[in-house]
Structure formats: C-alpha cells, structure tokens
Amino acid sequence: MFNNFEPAKDRPVYIQVKDYVKRLIIEGALQPHQKLPSTRELGELLNVSRNSVIAAYAELEEDGFAYTVQGKGSYVAAALGGKTAPSWQINWQERINAHARMAESLDLMKHGIRAQKGAISFTSIAPDEKLFDMGNVKRAFMDRMAVEGDVLLNYGYAKGYKPLMDYLLAYMHHKGVNLDGKDILITNGFTEGFDIVLSALGKQSGNVLCENPTHNTAIKNLKLHGFDITGIPMEHGGINMEKLEQALAGQTYDCAYFVPSYHNPTGIVMSPEKRLELMRLMSQYRIPVIEDGFNEELRYTGAHVSPLIAAAGSGNSVIYLGSFSKVLFPGLRVGWVLADAELINYLESIKRARTIHTSTLDQSVLYQYLHNGNLEKYLKKARNEYKRKYELTVQSCKEHIPYVQLSGDGGLHLFITFAEGLDTRLLLELCLAQGVVFTPGDIFFTDGQGRNTMRLGFSRVADEDISKGIKIIGECARKLMG
C-alpha cells in the first residue's frame, strides 16, 4: 500500500494526497477505524512534505472521510468503509427507446469519418483558432468580472443576459429587421435553438420543407422530431423556385427551414430576387419559416444581402436562428432566436425546463467583447484570411479536380459535384489511404441523392496542405473515372 502514488506537477500536492487517500478509503483498502500513518510517515512513503500530508488529513476530516483522536492520530471514519448495496446488471438495449436509437444512428461523430493523426482534413467548417483574438477575449473577461463577477457566477435568466439581448436586438435591427412585436431568446448555439423551436411547433401535416441538400444537423433534428422532409433542389442563386411551387401545390407543410446565406453545404448565397419570391410564396401558403443565419458575416465580395426576416417586414412568420460560432468562438456556446414575442414566451419556458439558462459567464464575456468594439476588427482580419484561403482552394480545385460543378460564394467551405457514377464514398476510401479526408455530400441530402458530391472545408487547413490535399483528391478521382 502507498506505493503507487504519482503526483502531477500542475496541481497542489496536498489535494493529490487527499484524493489518493480518499480513493483507498472508498475502495476498502483502508478499513473503518483503521489508524492512518502519521503525517511524517506518510510524507516519507509518498515522498512529499509533512505539511502537505497535514493539510491533506485536515481536508479528509473536513470531508468526513477521517477523524482525529487527540494524542493518537488520524483514523478512517466509520460511515464509509467501501461497502456497497447489492448490485445487478440491466440490459440497456432492452430499455433504450426509438428516439435514442435514432439519435445514435445519426451521430456522425460516432459513425462518420475517422482520420488518422496527421491526415489532411477538409471535414471541418469551424473557425481557425489561430485567428482567435485571445488578448481582447481575456480583457473582456476581466472587464466583466470586475463589474459583476459575483452575479455572473450565480444562476441567470432563461431568456438570457439582458445586456447581450439588447446588443443583439440592435445588431439585428442594423441588418434591416423590423423589431416591432419581436423578442429574443439566448440559446446554447444554433442546435439547441433549432431543437427548442421544433419542440414548440404543433404538427398538423408532419411535413417540413427545406433546401436539398441542407445542413446535416438540421436533417438529424427534423427526423428526431418525427417530421417528413421534402427537399427542394438547389441551383445557381439559391433554391429552385419552380420545384418549390410544385411542392407547395402538392401538400401542406408545418414549417420550412432555409439557409439563405453561405448555405451549408453548397455555399450558395440566395439572390435578393429569390428571397423576395420565397417569402411571397411562404406568405401565400401561410408557412412559418425557420431561417438559419449560419455564417452570413463571412462575405468576401458583393453587396450585403438582408436576411429573410428583414424581407418579412412587420410580419411575424420568420423565426431567425443566429450564432457567431462560425465567425468568432464556438467554445462560447451562445446563439439566439429572434421571433414573434408570443412565440418567444413559450420558447423561454421550454428552455427553462431543459437547461435553466445558457451560461451567464459565456454570455457576459461575449457581450463585453462585442461591446468593446472587437467584432468589426476581428471580422476584417478573419475575412481577409478566409478569403485568401477560399481563393487558394478554388484555384486548387480548378487545377486538380475533374468536377462538373463547383459552388461556394464565401464562408468556410466549397461544394463539389462530380459526374454521375463517381461515388465519393469510394473516393474517400482512396483518399483516406493517402492521408486526406473530406465530407461525402450524401449526408446533406434529404432523399438519398448526392453520392457524387462532397463538401470541402478549408478554414483550418494550412496553405500547403490545401494544395497537396486537393491534388490527391483530384488524382484519386481520375483513377475512379478510369
């Protein structure tokens, strides 16, 4: 006993001693009322200072794991002793419901691409952490903690942190959104907001409209909520309006989900004309619209295009899901839902029942960072870097990949379509053997199509790896094409 203690350098020694002895007590290696070694003896056995052991014993007594007998030393407390209740094994496969089974089967982190360490990976569309503005983030944290640190570490409000809510309302107003009759809810990023909205919507037909292909996380959540998905093909400038009108004439829909700016996965920005026509059709058929703001800030060229919720004017039919995850720091799990105030009232109650509130600390740091005027400076730097990577990726694709169509107007990814018959799943196997991975496009389609497509995320890939990786993809594609 006491011969397997291995202290770590980055943690107080007395806490490590306390945890070590506590584990011996819990596991039954030290019995109730057994005398513990003297502080000097244990210090020698563990090769630590006597003062560290004295402090550890004091903590053990404070936690109820030990007691002291005056003049005799420290002993193991009686109430513990490592005893357990009778145990049994449950077959959880028999207890898991269909919802959990579907969630597991749709989990790409478990069933998706497994790249070897050192592989060139085009699978991510997260921001490049090398661009993170650490100095101003630290300053924002210290600024806010100095103002109200005691408040920030306590419970917050389900609806959100008021200063951030006010900032985001003004932010959306500057995008041209009419805020009359609207309100905002802070969420743990896009995914929670989307899940809460779907939880609140009543099912009449059970049908939902979206672009095809579309965001895989959205497809997954729509399926988990039991919706039947009708996907409308994409074309240059956005969704195919003719196909959309045909779908609208064919059946009724409970809601529609659209990603109008830097669409995931195609990267297409829906034209202003199509946005107005889309909203006219949604109004005509009385269909609520869930708009995914995604990474609409990453505009490299062209004029600003207003979100759908701005095109809706004073109407209340659009539910806007916003997030800075693809622009700023996804580790701060902060997103928002902007929608009709009456709807937000219900969403707030669902949020409170599920997660109580989004981390007030995260919200306050984000608010202070934005309030300090850092977003504009950061966006300028990020746009310049991502634009450079975007242009390099486009040029490399044109040089090396035998594609039929290449789309992507900005953002952090491109979408490639090959000739019919080229299976990107087989292409991935060939590329994986040479240390390159990408995301096969079929996971973004609502109807099993897209076996000849792929998404290429470039945001976190080094310049030399962009060129090298795309060349390998092109060579492998040509092998498959014969």
C-alpha positions as CSV (number, residue, x, y, z in Angstrom):
1,M,0.0,0.0,0.0
2,F,1.0,3.6,-0.6
3,N,3.5,2.6,-3.3
4,N,1.6,3.8,-6.4
5,F,1.3,7.5,-5.7
6,E,2.4,9.5,-8.7
7,P,2.0,13.3,-8.2
8,A,1.2,15.6,-11.1
9,K,3.2,18.8,-11.4
10,D,0.3,21.1,-12.3
11,R,-1.9,20.5,-9.1
12,P,-1.4,21.3,-5.4
13,V,0.3,18.3,-3.8
14,Y,-1.9,18.2,-0.6
15,I,-5.0,17.9,-2.8
16,Q,-3.5,15.0,-4.7
17,V,-2.6,13.3,-1.3
18,K,-6.1,13.9,-0.1
19,D,-7.7,12.3,-3.2
20,Y,-5.2,9.4,-3.1
21,V,-6.1,8.5,0.5
22,K,-9.8,9.1,-0.1
23,R,-9.7,6.6,-3.0
24,L,-8.0,4.0,-0.8
25,I,-10.8,4.5,1.8
26,I,-13.6,4.3,-0.8
27,E,-12.1,1.1,-2.4
28,G,-11.9,-0.5,1.0
29,A,-8.1,-0.7,1.1
30,L,-8.3,1.3,4.3
31,Q,-11.0,0.0,6.7
32,P,-13.2,1.9,9.2
33,H,-11.4,3.0,12.3
34,Q,-8.1,1.9,10.9
35,K,-5.3,4.2,12.0
36,L,-3.7,6.2,9.2
37,P,0.0,6.6,9.0
38,S,1.5,9.6,10.9
39,T,1.9,12.7,8.9
40,R,5.7,12.2,9.0
41,E,5.5,8.5,8.0
42,L,3.1,9.1,5.1
43,G,5.2,12.0,3.9
44,E,8.2,9.7,3.6
45,L,6.1,6.9,2.0
46,L,4.8,9.2,-0.7
47,N,7.9,11.4,-0.9
48,V,6.1,14.6,-0.2
49,S,6.4,17.2,2.6
50,R,4.9,16.6,6.0
51,N,3.0,19.9,5.7
52,S,1.3,18.5,2.5
53,V,0.1,15.5,4.5
54,I,-1.1,17.6,7.4
55,A,-3.2,19.7,5.0
56,A,-4.5,16.6,3.3
57,Y,-5.6,15.0,6.6
58,A,-7.3,18.2,7.6
59,E,-9.2,18.2,4.3
60,L,-10.2,14.5,4.7
61,E,-11.6,15.3,8.1
62,E,-13.5,18.2,6.7
63,D,-15.0,16.0,4.0
64,G,-16.0,13.3,6.6
65,F,-13.5,10.7,5.5
66,A,-11.3,10.8,8.6
67,Y,-11.4,11.8,12.3
68,T,-8.7,12.7,14.8
69,V,-8.2,11.2,18.3
70,Q,-6.3,13.6,20.5
71,G,-2.8,12.4,21.1
72,K,-3.2,9.3,19.0
73,G,-3.5,10.5,15.4
74,S,-5.9,10.2,12.4
75,Y,-8.3,7.4,11.7
76,V,-10.7,6.3,8.9
77,A,-14.3,7.4,9.5
78,A,-16.7,4.7,10.3
79,A,-19.6,5.6,8.0
80,L,-17.6,4.7,4.8
81,G,-15.5,1.6,4.6
82,G,-16.2,0.8,1.0
83,K,-19.5,-1.1,1.5
84,T,-21.9,-1.3,-1.4
85,A,-25.6,-2.3,-1.8
86,P,-26.4,-5.5,-3.7
87,S,-25.7,-4.9,-7.4
88,W,-27.4,-6.1,-10.6
89,Q,-26.9,-5.7,-14.3
90,I,-29.6,-4.1,-16.6
91,N,-29.7,-4.9,-20.3
92,W,-29.9,-1.3,-21.5
93,Q,-30.5,-2.5,-25.1
94,E,-34.0,-3.5,-23.9
95,R,-34.6,-0.2,-22.1
96,I,-33.5,2.3,-24.8
97,N,-36.3,3.9,-26.8
98,A,-36.6,4.5,-30.6
99,H,-35.6,8.2,-30.2
100,A,-32.3,7.4,-28.5
101,R,-31.6,4.7,-31.1
102,M,-32.2,7.1,-34.0
103,A,-30.0,9.8,-32.3
104,E,-27.2,7.3,-32.0
105,S,-27.5,6.0,-35.6
106,L,-27.5,9.6,-36.9
107,D,-24.5,10.6,-34.8
108,L,-21.7,11.4,-37.3
109,M,-19.1,11.9,-34.6
110,K,-19.5,8.2,-33.9
111,H,-20.3,6.8,-37.3
112,G,-18.6,9.4,-39.6
113,I,-15.1,9.7,-40.9
114,R,-12.2,8.5,-38.8
115,A,-9.0,10.2,-39.9
116,Q,-5.5,9.1,-38.8
117,K,-3.4,11.6,-36.9
118,G,-1.6,13.9,-39.3
119,A,-4.1,13.5,-42.1
120,I,-5.1,16.5,-44.2
121,S,-8.7,17.0,-43.1
122,F,-11.2,19.0,-45.1
123,T,-14.1,17.9,-42.9
124,S,-14.3,20.9,-40.5
125,I,-16.0,24.2,-41.2
126,A,-15.1,25.6,-37.7
127,P,-13.2,28.8,-37.5
128,D,-9.4,28.7,-37.4
129,E,-8.3,29.0,-33.7
130,K,-5.1,30.6,-34.9
131,L,-7.2,33.7,-35.6
132,F,-8.8,33.9,-32.2
133,D,-8.4,37.3,-30.6
134,M,-7.1,36.0,-27.3
135,G,-5.9,39.3,-25.9
136,N,-9.3,41.0,-26.3
137,V,-11.2,37.9,-25.1
138,K,-9.1,37.9,-21.8
139,R,-9.7,41.7,-21.5
140,A,-13.4,41.2,-22.0
141,F,-13.5,38.5,-19.3
142,M,-11.6,40.7,-16.8
143,D,-13.7,43.7,-17.6
144,R,-17.0,41.9,-17.0
145,M,-15.8,40.0,-13.9
146,A,-14.7,43.3,-12.4
147,V,-18.1,44.8,-12.9
148,E,-20.4,42.0,-11.7
149,G,-18.4,38.8,-11.2
150,D,-20.5,37.7,-8.2
151,V,-23.7,37.9,-10.3
152,L,-22.2,36.1,-13.3
153,L,-21.2,33.1,-11.3
154,N,-24.8,32.6,-9.9
155,Y,-27.9,31.4,-11.7
156,G,-29.1,33.5,-14.7
157,Y,-32.3,34.0,-16.6
158,A,-33.7,31.5,-19.1
159,K,-34.4,34.3,-21.6
160,G,-30.8,35.5,-21.5
161,Y,-28.3,38.0,-20.2
162,K,-30.0,41.4,-20.7
163,P,-27.0,43.4,-22.0
164,L,-26.3,40.8,-24.6
165,M,-30.0,40.6,-25.6
166,D,-30.1,44.3,-26.1
167,Y,-26.9,44.3,-28.1
168,L,-28.2,41.5,-30.4
169,L,-31.6,43.2,-30.9
170,A,-29.7,46.3,-32.1
171,Y,-27.4,44.1,-34.2
172,M,-30.4,42.6,-35.9
173,H,-32.1,46.0,-36.3
174,H,-29.0,47.1,-38.2
175,K,-29.5,44.2,-40.6
176,G,-32.8,45.7,-41.5
177,V,-35.1,43.7,-39.3
178,N,-38.3,45.3,-38.1
179,L,-38.3,44.5,-34.4
180,D,-42.0,45.5,-33.7
181,G,-43.7,42.7,-31.9
182,K,-40.5,40.6,-31.8
183,D,-38.3,39.3,-28.9
184,I,-35.2,37.3,-28.4
185,L,-34.1,34.2,-26.6
186,I,-30.4,33.3,-25.9
187,T,-29.6,29.6,-26.5
188,N,-26.6,27.2,-26.4
189,G,-25.8,27.8,-30.1
190,F,-27.9,27.0,-33.2
191,T,-28.6,23.4,-32.4
192,E,-30.4,24.0,-29.1
193,G,-32.3,26.9,-30.6
194,F,-33.5,24.7,-33.5
195,D,-34.4,21.9,-31.2
196,I,-36.4,24.2,-28.9
197,V,-38.3,25.7,-31.9
198,L,-39.2,22.2,-33.3
199,S,-40.3,21.2,-29.8
200,A,-42.8,24.1,-29.7
201,L,-44.3,23.7,-33.2
202,G,-47.5,21.8,-33.4
203,K,-47.7,19.0,-36.0
204,Q,-50.7,19.1,-38.4
205,S,-49.3,17.6,-41.5
206,G,-46.0,16.4,-40.1
207,N,-44.3,17.7,-43.3
208,V,-41.4,20.2,-43.5
209,L,-39.8,22.0,-46.4
210,C,-36.1,22.7,-46.9
211,E,-33.4,23.1,-49.5
212,N,-31.8,19.9,-50.9
213,P,-29.0,19.4,-49.9
214,T,-29.1,21.1,-46.5
215,H,-27.4,21.2,-43.1
216,N,-26.9,17.7,-41.8
217,T,-27.6,18.7,-38.1
218,A,-31.0,20.1,-39.3
219,I,-31.9,16.9,-41.1
220,K,-31.0,14.9,-38.0
221,N,-33.1,17.1,-35.7
222,L,-36.1,17.1,-38.1
223,K,-36.0,13.3,-38.2
224,L,-35.7,13.1,-34.4
225,H,-38.8,15.3,-34.1
226,G,-40.7,13.0,-36.4
227,F,-41.0,15.3,-39.4
228,D,-41.2,14.1,-43.0
229,I,-38.8,16.1,-45.0
230,T,-39.4,17.4,-48.6
231,G,-36.1,18.8,-50.1
232,I,-36.2,21.3,-52.9
233,P,-33.2,21.2,-55.3
234,M,-30.6,24.0,-55.2
235,E,-29.5,25.9,-58.3
236,H,-27.4,29.0,-59.0
237,G,-28.7,31.8,-56.8
238,G,-30.5,29.5,-54.4
239,I,-33.5,27.3,-54.2
240,N,-35.2,26.2,-57.4
241,M,-38.5,28.2,-57.4
242,E,-40.3,26.1,-59.9
243,K,-39.7,22.9,-57.9
244,L,-40.7,24.8,-54.7
245,E,-44.0,25.9,-56.2
246,Q,-44.7,22.3,-57.3
247,A,-44.0,21.0,-53.8
248,L,-46.3,23.7,-52.2
249,A,-49.1,22.8,-54.6
250,G,-48.7,19.1,-53.7
251,Q,-49.3,19.0,-49.9
252,T,-49.3,21.1,-46.8
253,Y,-46.4,21.9,-44.5
254,D,-46.0,22.7,-40.8
255,C,-42.8,24.8,-41.4
256,A,-39.9,25.4,-43.7
257,Y,-36.2,25.6,-42.9
258,F,-33.8,27.6,-45.1
259,V,-30.1,28.7,-45.0
260,P,-30.1,31.7,-47.4
261,S,-26.6,32.9,-46.9
262,Y,-23.5,30.8,-47.5
263,H,-25.7,27.8,-47.5
264,N,-24.5,24.6,-45.8
265,P,-23.2,22.6,-47.7
266,T,-23.3,24.3,-51.1
267,G,-22.0,27.7,-50.0
268,I,-24.6,29.5,-52.3
269,V,-26.0,32.9,-51.3
270,M,-29.6,33.2,-52.3
271,S,-30.2,36.2,-54.5
272,P,-32.3,39.1,-53.3
273,E,-34.9,38.4,-56.0
274,K,-35.3,34.8,-54.9
275,R,-35.5,35.9,-51.2
276,L,-38.5,38.1,-52.0
277,E,-40.2,35.5,-54.1
278,L,-39.5,32.8,-51.5
279,M,-41.2,35.0,-48.8
280,R,-44.1,35.8,-51.1
281,L,-44.7,32.0,-51.5
282,M,-44.4,31.3,-47.8
283,S,-46.9,34.1,-47.1
284,Q,-49.3,32.8,-49.8
285,Y,-49.2,29.3,-48.3
286,R,-49.0,30.6,-44.6
287,I,-45.9,28.5,-43.8
288,P,-43.7,29.6,-40.8
289,V,-40.1,29.9,-41.8
290,I,-37.1,28.9,-39.7
291,E,-34.1,30.9,-41.0
292,D,-30.6,29.7,-40.2
293,G,-28.3,32.8,-40.1
294,F,-25.2,30.4,-40.2
295,N,-22.1,32.4,-41.2
296,E,-23.7,35.2,-43.2
297,E,-21.0,37.6,-41.9
298,L,-18.3,35.9,-44.0
299,R,-19.0,37.9,-47.1
300,Y,-15.9,38.3,-49.3
301,T,-17.3,40.1,-52.3
302,G,-20.6,41.6,-53.5
303,A,-23.2,43.7,-51.7
304,H,-24.8,42.9,-48.3
305,V,-27.9,40.7,-48.7
306,S,-30.6,41.2,-46.0
307,P,-31.8,38.1,-44.1
308,L,-35.3,36.6,-44.8
309,I,-36.6,38.0,-41.5
310,A,-35.8,41.5,-42.8
311,A,-37.7,40.8,-46.1
312,A,-40.7,39.7,-44.0
313,G,-41.1,43.4,-42.8
314,S,-43.6,43.7,-40.0
315,G,-44.8,40.2,-40.3
316,N,-44.1,37.6,-37.6
317,S,-43.7,34.4,-39.8
318,V,-39.9,34.1,-39.7
319,I,-38.0,32.5,-36.8
320,Y,-34.4,33.6,-37.1
321,L,-31.6,31.4,-35.6
322,G,-28.4,33.3,-35.1
323,S,-24.9,32.4,-33.9
324,F,-21.4,33.7,-34.0
325,S,-20.0,30.1,-33.9
326,K,-18.6,30.1,-37.4
327,V,-17.3,33.7,-37.1
328,L,-16.0,34.1,-33.6
329,F,-15.6,31.4,-30.9
330,P,-17.7,28.2,-31.0
331,G,-16.4,27.3,-27.5
332,L,-18.7,30.1,-26.2
333,R,-21.9,28.2,-26.7
334,V,-24.1,31.3,-27.4
335,G,-26.8,31.6,-30.1
336,W,-30.1,33.4,-30.3
337,V,-33.7,33.0,-31.5
338,L,-35.3,36.2,-32.8
339,A,-39.0,35.7,-33.4
340,D,-42.6,36.8,-32.6
341,A,-42.7,37.8,-28.9
342,E,-45.6,35.5,-28.2
343,L,-43.6,32.5,-29.6
344,I,-40.5,33.5,-27.6
345,N,-42.6,33.5,-24.4
346,Y,-43.2,29.7,-25.0
347,L,-39.7,29.0,-26.1
348,E,-38.4,30.6,-22.9
349,S,-40.4,28.2,-20.8
350,I,-39.1,25.2,-22.8
351,K,-35.6,26.5,-22.4
352,R,-36.0,26.9,-18.6
353,A,-37.4,23.4,-18.3
354,R,-34.5,21.9,-20.2
355,T,-31.3,23.8,-19.3
356,I,-32.4,26.6,-17.0
357,H,-30.3,29.1,-18.8
358,T,-27.3,29.5,-21.1
359,S,-24.0,30.1,-19.2
360,T,-24.2,33.7,-18.0
361,L,-20.4,33.8,-17.9
362,D,-20.2,32.9,-21.6
363,Q,-22.9,35.4,-22.5
364,S,-21.3,38.2,-20.5
365,V,-17.8,37.6,-22.0
366,L,-19.3,37.6,-25.5
367,Y,-21.3,40.8,-24.7
368,Q,-18.2,42.6,-23.4
369,Y,-16.1,41.5,-26.3
370,L,-18.8,42.9,-28.7
371,H,-19.4,46.0,-26.6
372,N,-15.7,46.8,-26.7
373,G,-15.9,47.1,-30.5
374,N,-13.9,44.0,-31.3
375,L,-16.3,42.2,-33.7
376,E,-15.6,44.6,-36.6
377,K,-11.8,44.4,-36.2
378,Y,-11.9,40.7,-35.9
379,L,-14.2,40.3,-38.9
380,K,-11.9,42.3,-41.0
381,K,-8.9,40.1,-40.1
382,A,-11.0,36.9,-40.4
383,R,-12.5,37.9,-43.8
384,N,-9.1,38.7,-45.2
385,E,-7.6,35.3,-44.1
386,Y,-10.6,33.2,-45.1
387,K,-10.9,35.0,-48.5
388,R,-7.3,34.2,-49.2
389,K,-7.8,30.5,-48.2
390,Y,-11.1,30.5,-50.2
391,E,-9.3,31.7,-53.4
392,L,-6.5,29.3,-52.9
393,T,-8.9,26.4,-52.5
394,V,-11.0,27.4,-55.6
395,Q,-7.8,27.8,-57.7
396,S,-6.5,24.4,-56.5
397,C,-9.8,22.7,-57.3
398,K,-9.8,24.2,-60.8
399,E,-6.3,23.0,-61.4
400,H,-6.6,19.4,-60.0
401,I,-10.2,18.2,-59.5
402,P,-12.3,17.0,-62.5
403,Y,-15.6,18.4,-61.2
404,V,-18.8,19.1,-63.1
405,Q,-19.8,21.9,-60.7
406,L,-18.1,23.9,-58.0
407,S,-20.2,26.1,-55.7
408,G,-19.4,28.4,-52.8
409,D,-19.8,32.2,-52.7
410,G,-17.8,32.6,-49.5
411,G,-17.9,31.2,-46.0
412,L,-15.7,28.4,-44.9
413,H,-16.3,25.6,-47.5
414,L,-16.9,24.7,-51.1
415,F,-19.3,22.1,-52.5
416,I,-18.2,19.9,-55.4
417,T,-20.3,17.8,-57.8
418,F,-18.7,15.1,-60.0
419,A,-20.2,13.4,-63.0
420,E,-22.9,10.8,-62.2
421,G,-21.4,7.5,-61.4
422,L,-18.4,8.7,-59.4
423,D,-19.1,7.6,-55.8
424,T,-17.5,10.0,-53.3
425,R,-17.7,7.3,-50.7
426,L,-15.3,5.2,-52.8
427,L,-13.3,8.3,-53.5
428,L,-13.0,8.9,-49.7
429,E,-11.6,5.4,-49.2
430,L,-8.9,6.0,-51.8
431,C,-8.0,9.5,-50.4
432,L,-8.0,8.2,-46.8
433,A,-5.3,5.7,-47.7
434,Q,-3.2,8.7,-48.8
435,G,-3.9,10.7,-45.7
436,V,-6.7,13.0,-47.0
437,V,-10.3,13.2,-45.8
438,F,-13.4,15.2,-46.7
439,T,-17.1,15.1,-46.1
440,P,-19.1,13.0,-48.6
441,G,-22.1,15.0,-49.8
442,D,-24.8,12.4,-49.5
443,I,-25.2,13.1,-45.8
444,F,-26.6,16.5,-46.6
445,F,-29.3,15.3,-48.9
446,T,-32.9,14.6,-47.8
447,D,-33.6,11.8,-50.3
448,G,-30.5,9.6,-50.6
449,Q,-29.0,11.5,-53.5
450,G,-25.7,13.2,-53.6
451,R,-23.4,10.2,-53.9
452,N,-21.4,12.1,-56.5
453,T,-20.9,15.2,-54.3
454,M,-18.6,16.3,-51.5
455,R,-18.1,19.2,-49.1
456,L,-14.6,20.7,-48.8
457,G,-14.0,22.7,-45.6
458,F,-10.8,24.8,-45.8
459,S,-10.9,27.0,-42.7
460,R,-8.5,25.0,-40.6
461,V,-6.2,23.6,-43.3
462,A,-2.7,25.0,-43.8
463,D,-2.0,26.5,-47.3
464,E,0.5,23.8,-48.3
465,D,-2.0,21.1,-47.2
466,I,-4.8,22.7,-49.2
467,S,-2.8,22.4,-52.4
468,K,-1.4,19.0,-51.5
469,G,-4.7,17.5,-50.3
470,I,-6.8,18.8,-53.3
471,K,-4.2,17.4,-55.7
472,I,-4.5,14.0,-54.0
473,I,-8.3,14.2,-54.3
474,G,-8.1,15.0,-58.0
475,E,-5.7,12.2,-58.7
476,C,-7.9,9.7,-56.9
477,A,-11.0,10.9,-58.7
478,R,-9.3,10.4,-62.1
479,K,-8.4,6.9,-61.1
480,L,-12.1,6.1,-60.3
481,M,-13.1,7.7,-63.6
482,G,-10.8,5.4,-65.4
